[in-house]
Amino acid sequence: KFSDFHAGKIFLAVYVICVLFSITKSSAPLNIFVSNIYVILNTVFAYSGLSVIAFLLEFKQKSAPLRFTLIILISVLAVFVSFGMSMLAIFGIVFDSLFNIREKIKQFGGTK
């Protein structure tokens, strides 16, 4: 199910390594490789972020057409969001990957 997708801790570890490599001065081929991995991981985290939103909308029992419309609207708006907001969203996904917030919401928030 889309709302159950998690980026996982391995993706998170590779992401941190890419960020650390991007800070250091290294050879051009390594920088290109790290940049490509960074872009791929940003895409994975964006997909994971949409799955968190889908989970929250599903948990709040919103209708399927409304969930779909909101996911599409958020996806389109994300293209125009500033870098700071993107980092905030990635921080949220990292937090979800580390602490599995969705399971805690399920445990304390209801029967879903």
GIWO-V992033 format. One record per backbone hydrogen bond with DSSP energy under -0.5 kcal/mol. CO is the residue of the C=O (numbers start at 0). NH is the residue of the N-H. If there is no record, write none. Layout:
co=CO nh=NH
co=CO nh=NH
This chain:
co=0 nh=3
co=1 nh=4
co=7 nh=11
co=8 nh=12
co=9 nh=13
co=10 nh=14
co=11 nh=15
co=12 nh=16
co=13 nh=17
co=14 nh=18
co=15 nh=19
co=16 nh=20
co=17 nh=21
co=18 nh=22
co=19 nh=23
co=23 nh=25
co=26 nh=30
co=27 nh=31
co=28 nh=32
co=29 nh=33
co=30 nh=34
co=31 nh=35
co=32 nh=36
co=33 nh=37
co=34 nh=38
co=35 nh=39
co=36 nh=40
co=37 nh=41
co=38 nh=42
co=39 nh=43
co=40 nh=44
co=41 nh=45
co=42 nh=46
co=43 nh=47
co=44 nh=48
co=45 nh=49
co=46 nh=50
co=47 nh=51
co=48 nh=52
co=49 nh=53
co=50 nh=54
co=51 nh=55
co=52 nh=56
co=53 nh=57
co=54 nh=58
co=55 nh=59
co=56 nh=61
co=57 nh=60
co=62 nh=66
co=63 nh=67
co=64 nh=68
co=65 nh=69
co=66 nh=70
co=67 nh=71
co=68 nh=72
co=69 nh=73
co=70 nh=74
co=71 nh=75
co=72 nh=76
co=73 nh=77
co=74 nh=78
co=75 nh=78
co=75 nh=79
co=76 nh=79
co=77 nh=80
co=81 nh=85
co=82 nh=86
co=83 nh=87
co=84 nh=88
co=85 nh=89
co=86 nh=90
co=87 nh=91
co=88 nh=92
co=89 nh=93
co=90 nh=94
co=91 nh=95
co=92 nh=96
co=93 nh=97
co=94 nh=98
co=95 nh=99
co=99 nh=102
co=99 nh=103
co=100 nh=104
co=101 nh=105
co=102 nh=106
co=103 nh=107
co=104 nh=108
co=105 nh=109
